[in-house]
Amino acid sequence: MRKLRFSVLGAGRIGQTLGHLLARQGHSPIGLTCRTLRSARQAAAFIGGGAPTTSNVRAAAGADLILIGTPDKTIAPLAADLARSSLTWSGRIVAHTSGALSSAVLEPLRRRGARVASLHPLASIAVPRSGDQRLQGTPFAIEGDPQSVRILRSLVPTIGGVPVAIPARAKALYHLIACLLSNDLVAFLSIGFEAAAGLGLSPKAAARLYLPLVRGTIENVARLGTVRALTGPVSRGDLATLRLHAEALRMLPGDLRKLHRLLALRSVTLALEAGTITRDEATRLVRQFGSMP
């Protein structure tokens, strides 16, 4: 595909990462904005080019592709401000990187002739990624106007991503699932690491002890699927071990005990589907969980 001139409005972690990867592929950064000029200059240095500014209109001028990486609540006002500017929008691609919002939030720019879309990398980007830390194999959820979707679907593989079409009406559900499996996982791991205080371990020491198990579990799920990857006492119908767990659970707060019970009952369903327990065993397991503190 032809090389594009691009701008990043709101060059934070995602914006800098995408900008850097696009620049590495020969696309030209034109303008970059952040809340402060200092941050915009730092973003330009990371991306490898682009004129730093705090003016979104100035940054967007001259770009074929405008990426909006600002927080979700600012995307609609920003789109309205850009649409009121004197810039010509016909033929330009404007894409925001929100996981929860659809391209409908860019409607003011669509009415001005822009081809709008949303482009969300399904990755946990805690810091901007550069160099060999490409988003290799990362799914990119894409939806929007047909022309913009076609171009973005061609662009994403060049930076290591895998384009995935997401219905506009399902963007919120798509993002909720992502949060369940990523953000909630981080919170869940913090619970486990803090519970290890009962072993005399700090959260950091607990992470060193248990993270190899977590990584192995994720690898098993990737290789075998959730049903076949389930191991542990529920998968074996091991009531004796679960009774020991019931005593240990008394050391944990009530809300965590409730969370464990809900997840354990889900494990019973998986074990039944896998055929590693009988229905009678499942009934006894459910009864056991019902009696847990």
Secondary structure, DSSP 8 states (H G I E B T S, - for coil): ----EEEEES-SHHHHHHHHHHHHTT-EEEEEE-SSHHHHHHHHHHHT--EEES-HHHHHTT-SEEEE-S-HHHHHHHHHHHHHSS---TT-EEEE--SS--GGGGHHHHHTT-EEEEEEE-S--SS---TT---TT-EEEEEE-HHHHHHHHHHGGGGT-EEEE--GGGHHHHHHHHHHHTHHHHHHHHHHHHHGGGGT--HHHHHHHHHHHHHHHHHHHHHH-HHHH--SHHHHT-HHHHHHHHHHHTTS-HHHHHHHHHHHHHHHHHHHHHTSS-HHHHHHHHHHHHT--
